[in-house]
Amino acid sequence: MDREISGLSSMATRSILAELSEHIRLTHGLPVRFEAGGGVEIARRVREGAEADLLVLADGALTALEKDGYLLAGTARPLWISQVVAAVPEGSPVPVLGSESDLRAVLRSAKKIAYSTGPSGTALIDLISRLGLADELSDRQVQAPPGVPAGSLLSSGQADLAFQQHSELMDLPGVAIVGPLPGDTAISSTFSGGVLASAASQPSRALEVLDLLGSDTASRTARARGMRACGH
């Protein structure tokens, strides 16, 4: 029996990759399994020599690893785009986010604002600074630990507003999604895949799986999980 093709990914793509791995195994006979974790943690593990065949991470993190020689040359490619959405605890009033002034009001009225260690968190902090609210909100910002959804801080009572990738918030219990950020404040992240240099024993099979992750079937799965395929 062929050796299982292993992959590492950030939490944002965990549900998409779990569903697609099962589809690829059943339809194409390729055994695939992805292990998900915080994007920062996964990148660190790759740099420390973690062995796997495939890697799916936010584009910036994956590009940095490719530049440093951790990916097989020419295998990196963009896969899916995810929008960052705002969320509040289930049962609380759902604010309107139709304009930048709405977003300002929502941010200023929040007692604690949860965000992630990933690219969505970095982009949110940049946005708050751009809106001129950095000083006002500095003591209200709560960063979720790596691998922990920012939305989980809503249900635990540690925050009353959270921002994260739609795919990471949509299935969390106790969370009501408000929607994407309005107009020019919108935040999106691209997630890319590549074959790791440590996949030298079976790079062709790993590349075959990567091709399948970019297929129309994968695009439909991504859409159902809160993302859209690059180029669509």
C-alpha positions in Angstrom: 0.0 0.0 0.0 1.3 3.5 -0.9 2.6 5.5 2.0 0.2 8.2 3.3 0.9 11.6 1.9 1.2 13.9 4.8 0.6 17.7 5.0 0.8 20.6 7.4 -1.6 23.5 7.3 -2.8 26.5 9.3 -6.1 26.3 11.2 -7.9 28.4 8.6 -7.9 25.7 6.0 -8.3 22.7 8.4 -12.0 21.9 7.5 -11.4 22.4 3.8 -8.4 20.1 3.8 -10.1 17.4 5.9 -13.0 17.2 3.5 -10.8 17.3 0.4 -8.4 14.6 1.8 -11.3 12.2 2.2 -12.6 13.0 -1.3 -9.1 12.4 -2.8 -8.7 9.2 -0.9 -12.0 7.8 -2.0 -12.0 9.1 -5.6 -8.4 9.0 -6.6 -7.0 6.3 -4.2 -4.4 8.7 -2.7 -4.2 8.5 1.1 -3.8 12.0 2.4 -3.8 13.4 5.9 -3.2 17.0 7.0 -2.2 18.2 10.5 -3.4 21.7 11.3 -2.0 24.2 13.8 -1.4 27.9 14.2 0.3 29.3 11.1 3.2 30.7 13.1 3.7 27.4 14.8 3.6 25.4 11.6 6.1 27.6 9.9 8.4 27.2 12.9 8.1 23.5 12.8 9.0 23.4 9.1 12.1 25.5 9.8 13.0 23.1 12.5 12.9 20.1 10.2 9.3 18.8 10.5 8.8 16.0 7.9 5.8 16.3 5.6 5.0 16.2 1.9 2.7 19.2 1.5 2.3 22.6 3.1 -0.7 25.0 3.0 -0.2 28.3 4.7 -1.0 32.0 4.3 0.8 33.2 1.2 3.3 35.4 3.0 4.4 32.7 5.3 4.6 30.1 2.5 6.6 32.5 0.2 9.1 33.1 3.0 9.6 29.4 3.4 10.0 28.9 -0.3 12.6 31.7 -0.5 14.6 30.0 2.2 14.6 26.6 0.4 12.0 24.7 2.4 9.8 24.0 -0.7 10.6 22.3 -3.9 11.2 24.9 -6.6 8.3 25.8 -8.7 5.6 23.9 -6.7 4.2 26.9 -4.7 0.8 28.1 -5.9 -2.1 30.2 -4.6 -5.2 28.1 -3.7 -7.9 30.0 -1.9 -8.8 33.5 -0.7 -10.5 34.0 2.6 -12.3 37.1 3.9 -11.9 38.3 7.4 -15.3 38.7 9.2 -16.4 40.2 12.4 -18.3 38.2 15.0 -20.1 38.7 18.3 -21.3 36.3 21.0 -24.5 34.4 20.0 -27.5 36.1 21.5 -26.1 39.5 21.7 -27.2 42.3 19.4 -25.7 42.0 15.9 -24.3 45.4 14.8 -24.5 46.8 11.3 -21.3 47.0 9.3 -22.3 48.9 6.3 -19.7 51.6 6.3 -16.4 52.6 7.7 -18.2 54.8 10.3 -20.2 51.7 11.4 -16.9 49.8 11.9 -15.5 52.6 13.9 -18.5 52.7 16.1 -18.4 48.9 16.6 -14.7 48.9 17.5 -15.1 51.8 19.9 -18.1 50.2 21.7 -16.4 46.9 22.2 -15.0 46.1 25.7 -12.6 43.4 24.4 -11.6 42.7 20.8 -10.2 39.3 20.0 -7.9 38.7 17.0 -5.6 35.9 15.9 -1.8 35.4 15.6 -2.2 34.8 11.9 -2.4 37.2 8.9 -5.9 38.3 9.8 -4.7 39.5 13.2 -1.8 41.4 11.8 -4.0 43.0 9.2 -6.6 44.0 11.8 -4.0 45.7 14.0 -2.8 47.6 10.9 -6.4 48.6 10.1 -7.0 49.9 13.7 -3.9 52.0 13.4 -5.0 53.3 10.0 -8.3 54.3 11.4 -6.5 56.3 14.1 -7.8 54.1 16.9 -4.6 52.4 18.0 -4.2 54.3 21.3 -7.9 54.3 22.2 -8.2 50.5 21.7 -4.7 49.3 22.8 -5.9 48.0 26.2 -8.9 46.3 24.7 -7.2 44.0 22.3 -6.9 40.3 23.2 -4.8 38.0 21.0 -5.8 34.4 20.9 -3.0 31.9 21.5 -1.6 30.2 18.3 -4.0 27.6 17.0 -6.9 28.9 19.1 -9.8 30.5 17.2 -10.3 34.1 18.1 -14.1 33.3 18.1 -13.7 30.9 21.0 -12.9 34.0 23.2 -16.4 35.1 22.5 -18.1 32.0 23.9 -15.8 32.0 26.9 -16.6 35.6 27.7 -13.1 36.9 27.2 -14.2 39.2 24.3 -17.4 40.7 23.0 -16.0 41.2 19.4 -13.8 39.1 17.3 -12.2 39.2 13.9 -10.9 36.2 12.0 -11.1 34.2 8.7 -14.7 33.3 7.9 -13.7 29.6 7.6 -12.5 29.6 11.3 -15.6 31.3 12.7 -18.5 29.8 10.7 -18.8 26.5 12.7 -17.9 27.7 16.2 -20.7 27.3 18.8 -21.8 30.4 20.6 -20.7 32.7 17.8 -22.8 35.0 15.6 -21.1 36.2 12.4 -21.7 39.9 11.7 -20.2 39.9 8.2 -17.2 41.1 6.2 -15.6 44.5 6.9 -17.0 47.3 4.7 -15.5 49.0 1.7 -11.9 49.9 1.8 -11.5 48.3 5.3 -12.1 44.8 3.9 -9.4 42.3 4.8 -8.7 39.1 2.8 -5.9 36.5 3.0 -4.6 34.2 0.3 -3.7 30.7 1.3 -1.2 28.9 -0.9 0.2 25.4 -1.1 3.5 23.8 -2.1 5.5 20.6 -1.9 8.0 20.5 0.9 11.6 19.7 0.2 11.3 16.9 2.8 8.9 15.2 0.3 11.9 14.1 -1.8 10.8 10.4 -1.6 7.5 11.0 -3.4 7.3 14.5 -4.8 5.3 13.4 -7.9 2.5 12.0 -5.7 2.5 15.1 -3.5 2.3 17.3 -6.6 -0.6 15.3 -7.8 -2.5 16.0 -4.6 -1.6 19.6 -4.8 -3.1 19.7 -8.3 -6.3 18.2 -6.9 -6.4 20.9 -4.2 -6.7 23.4 -7.1 -9.5 21.5 -8.9 -13.1 22.6 -9.5 -14.2 20.1 -6.8 -11.8 21.8 -4.3 -13.2 25.2 -5.4 -16.8 24.1 -4.5 -15.6 22.8 -1.1 -13.8 26.0 -0.4 -16.8 28.0 -1.2 -19.0 26.0 1.2 -16.3 26.6 3.9 -16.2 30.3 3.6 -13.4 30.8 1.0 -13.2 31.1 -2.8 -10.7 29.7 -5.2 -8.0 32.0 -6.6 -8.9 33.2 -10.0 -12.7 32.7 -9.4 
